[in-house]
């Protein structure tokens, strides 16, 4: 992120005060008696918080149907990870192209995509 953002730009965002005792510093210096306050935060923190969710979703999809197996070769875990990630990316692209609604809430579509992929790959052998 340091190659994209300089850290000199700030964005105003509404923030909640943390509960007392959860931090080692006194939040009343910033918030006073308010529970919520608009604070200036660096733009790279805002963009990280905004787009990090996509990474979590990709990790979640990859965890549903793992291809990886126990192995002693050092290159195989990397190969399995890349294969899993390619399948997840293909699923997300197909969902985006088909404009499926609530793709992240319906895991049956993810399972159906894996099944169809396996059937099509095996049918071509």
C-alpha positions in Angstrom: 0.0 0.0 0.0 2.9 2.3 0.5 3.5 2.4 -3.2 0.0 3.6 -3.9 -0.8 5.9 -1.0 1.4 8.6 0.5 -0.3 8.9 3.8 -0.8 12.6 3.4 -4.5 12.5 2.4 -7.2 12.1 5.0 -10.9 11.1 4.9 -13.6 12.0 7.5 -15.3 8.9 8.8 -17.7 8.3 11.7 -15.9 6.3 14.4 -17.2 4.8 17.7 -15.4 5.2 21.0 -14.0 2.0 22.4 -15.3 0.7 25.7 -13.3 1.8 28.7 -10.6 -0.6 29.7 -10.2 -2.1 26.2 -7.3 0.1 25.3 -4.1 1.2 27.0 -4.7 4.9 26.2 -7.4 7.3 27.2 -9.9 7.7 24.4 -11.7 10.6 26.2 -8.9 12.8 24.9 -10.2 12.4 21.4 -13.9 11.7 22.0 -14.7 13.6 25.1 -18.2 12.6 26.3 -19.3 11.6 22.8 -19.7 7.9 21.8 -19.4 8.7 18.1 -17.4 11.3 16.3 -16.2 12.1 12.8 -12.5 11.7 12.7 -9.9 12.3 10.0 -8.3 9.0 9.1 -5.6 8.4 6.5 -7.0 7.3 3.2 -5.0 4.1 3.0 -6.6 2.9 6.3 -10.1 3.7 4.8 -9.3 1.7 1.6 -7.8 -1.2 3.5 -10.9 -1.5 5.7 -13.2 -1.1 2.6 -11.6 -3.7 0.4 -10.1 -6.2 2.8 -13.6 -7.9 3.0 -13.1 -9.3 -0.5 -9.9 -11.1 0.7 -11.9 -12.7 3.6 -14.6 -13.9 1.2 -12.0 -15.4 -1.1 -10.4 -17.2 1.8 -13.8 -18.4 2.9 -14.7 -19.8 -0.5 -11.3 -21.5 -0.8 -11.8 -23.2 2.6 -15.1 -24.9 1.5 -13.7 -27.3 -1.1 -10.0 -27.7 -0.7 -8.0 -29.8 -3.2 -4.9 -29.9 -1.1 -3.6 -33.2 0.3 -0.9 -34.0 2.8 2.4 -34.1 0.9 6.1 -34.0 1.5 7.2 -32.2 -1.6 7.8 -28.5 -1.1 6.2 -27.3 -4.3 2.9 -29.2 -4.0 1.2 -27.0 -1.3 1.9 -23.9 -3.5 0.4 -25.8 -6.5 -2.7 -26.8 -4.6 -3.1 -23.2 -3.2 -2.9 -21.7 -6.7 -5.3 -24.3 -8.1 -7.8 -23.6 -5.3 -7.5 -19.9 -5.9 -7.9 -20.3 -9.7 -11.2 -22.2 -9.1 -12.5 -19.6 -6.6 -11.6 -16.8 -9.1 -13.4 -18.7 -11.9 -16.4 -19.1 -9.7 -16.5 -15.4 -8.7 -16.1 -14.3 -12.3 -18.8 -16.6 -13.5 -21.1 -15.3 -10.8 -20.3 -11.7 -11.8 -20.8 -12.5 -15.5 -24.2 -14.2 -14.8 -25.2 -11.5 -12.4 -26.3 -14.0 -9.8 -28.1 -12.5 -6.8 -26.9 -13.3 -3.3 -24.0 -15.4 -4.5 -22.2 -15.1 -1.2 -25.2 -16.2 0.8 -26.1 -19.3 -1.3 -23.4 -22.0 -0.9 -25.4 -24.4 -3.2 -24.3 -22.3 -6.2 -20.7 -22.7 -5.1 -21.1 -26.5 -4.8 -23.0 -26.7 -8.1 -20.1 -24.7 -9.8 -17.5 -27.2 -8.4 -19.6 -30.2 -9.5 -20.1 -28.8 -13.0 -16.4 -28.0 -13.3 -15.5 -31.5 -12.3 -18.0 -33.1 -14.6 -16.8 -31.0 -17.6 -13.2 -31.6 -16.8 -13.7 -35.4 -16.5 -15.8 -35.5 -19.6 -13.0 -34.2 -21.7 -10.5 -36.8 -20.7 
